[in-house]
Amino acid sequence: DELEKKEKELSGAAGGNFIRPQVGKTVVRFLPPKAGVKSPFQIVYEHFIQPGPGQKKIRFSCPKRMEGKRCPACEKADSLRRTQNPADRERAYSLYPSKRIYANVIDRANPDEGPKVMPFGVTIFDALKSIRAEDGDFTNPEADGFDIVILREGTKKHDTRYEVRPDRKDSPLGNMEWIEQQWDLSKYARVDTL
């Protein structure tokens, strides 16, 4: 819930509409990268840290993983991990960054809303890489491109499962202007100063 609130804040502050796979079936079309951009994905190592009970989680890109710079959160996690206290080790785990991927997509349930930003984790990203290797380029906007179906079960971190598969009915993207209307994903990878 806190992550969804933060995403809404980012959506309003930095521009962009977010879409998250909901329980059940979500069908999206991944947009190809704009001219001059190498990948349709922006990979970010992010910290999601809750400073104290009842306080909002803080989200920021990890300076160490993103730019090879000093990261106080990683240093604190390393320090806690070295103790013999299980609670410290558990807290250390929560301080390390997570790999998060951002992509521009069209929500096929609401295509008139135009491009949306979809953040997701490694499970979905690995499935997308497999689809690309086995079925072809799902970002192709031409008639031989295809949508991606994401099936989600569960609502909590420990019980959520995803199945990602191609919608093998080839179809064109539709509105080609969506490619130029994409959100700038590089802002999610920006590393703040210490």
Beta strands, then each sheet from edge to edge (+ up, - down):
strand 1: 24-30
strand 2: 41-49
strand 3: 58-61
strand 4: 98-107
strand 5: 115-120
strand 6: 147-153
strand 7: 161-167
sheet 1: 3+ 2- 4+ 1- 6+ 7-
sheet 2: 3+ 2- 4+ 5-
end
